[in-house]
Structure formats: C-alpha cells, structure tokens
Amino acid sequence: DAKTTQPNSMESNEEEPVHLPCNHSTISGTDYIHWYRQLPSQGPEYVIHGLTSNVNNRMASLAIAEDRKSSTLILHRATLRDAAVYYCILRDVWWKGNEKLTFGTGTRLTIIP
Amino acid sequence: EPEVTQTPSHQVTQMGQEVILRCVPISNHLYFYWYRQILGQKVEFLVSFYNNEISEKSEIFDDQFSVERPDGSNFTLKIRSTKLEDSAMYFCASSEGRGSYEQYFGPGTRLTVT
C-alpha cells in the first residue's frame, strides 16, 4: 500500500476553517484518496474521497494537488464535535483483494472553544 | 440512517475461553470486515468477507480466529482460545461492494481478556 504522511496533531479554534494536510508522494494512478475520522470512543467514520478533482460534501472539502502527491482535507467551520483523529488513506478500490483500509496514526485534531 | 450494530459493547473473558463477537451489517451491503484497535494503537485490518467466504485476511487473523455469516443478517467473529494480547476494541464494518468508497463502521466491542 502506498504510504501517507500526516502531522501527529493540530489545533484549531472553534468556528474557524481547518486545513488538514496529507502527503502521498508514492501514490499510483489508480489510488483513490480517502479520509476517515475517529471520534473519541467511536468507530472510524467515512468523511470524503477523491481521485483527481477537488470534492465537496456536507462534511468537508478535499483539495487534491495537481500532481496528486498531496491533499488537504478542509473543514470549513470547525465545531467541538469535529475533534477527532483524521486518517488519510490511499486505496485502489477496484483491485481485487484490496478491500481493506490501512490506517496510519492520523492527525489528532483538537478544537479550542 | 442505516447503521452497523455490534453486541456486546463490552465483553470480559478469561484467558483460554472462546468468545463470539456479533455484528449486524447494513442490510443491502455485500462486503463485511473486522478490524481491531489495541488501546492507544492504530486500527488494524483483520479480515474481509464476501459471498460467504473470506476474501482477504491479515497476518493477525490466524487459526484462532474465524468468521461466519450464520444467517442473512448477522456477521460474527469467533476467537477460539483468547489470549491477553487479544484485548482490544473490535470494529465491524460493511460496504455495498467492490468499488465502494465508504466502509461503515459499528461502534465496536471492547474485549477484555483477564
């Protein structure tokens, strides 16, 4: 599996935007970029995914660099409920035998009231 | 909104005992997974299951582990003879099928082996 690098931790003030970076310099052409998060004492939760173009959904936006070697998860207005560990995961969803998600250590996001 | 459920939320067992962790995946999903997370560590993949057979498993998933879909709704993980190091949070997940981008996770079962 291609490797991702994320900062161990980040802090942000409540109601401000948060930009969570992820580096994936060895990404292959068929790898999708997925983001999951894990709230305290809960299971992981899907946030967003993308391949080449920037993506928006109700939870967040995903900005993907033109060379696809990095991406940024954007929470537009952080709330206390967004305090979690955020995982950036590469996955080739169409490759047989590669259904699993490989979690790294992620970025622990702390929201300051 | 449909969700994955798991029972029990907490299971305490003695070393050497068998445990069965139960999951009810989302009803129209075809792929099922078990992951575990030892306290303070990463979430680790154990096994994926499709069409009533294991499609992928990790090195952790040795002969002590087995999975089963005994009926149309439940998905179980059995540990035959628990060890202290099996103490962890066990998460079940499901997805619609190959090519699905989202895996939906349950709330987990905390297994404590004493």
Interface residues (C-beta under 8 A of the other chain):
Chain A: Y32 H34 Q38 Q42 G43 P44 E45 Y46 H49 Y87 V93 W94 K96 G97 N98 E99 K100 L101 T102 F103 G104 T105
Chain B: V4 Y31 Y33 Y35 K42 V43 E44 F45 S48 Y50 S55 E56 S58 F91 A93 S95 R98 G99 S100 Y101 E102 Q103 Y104 F105 G106 P107 G108
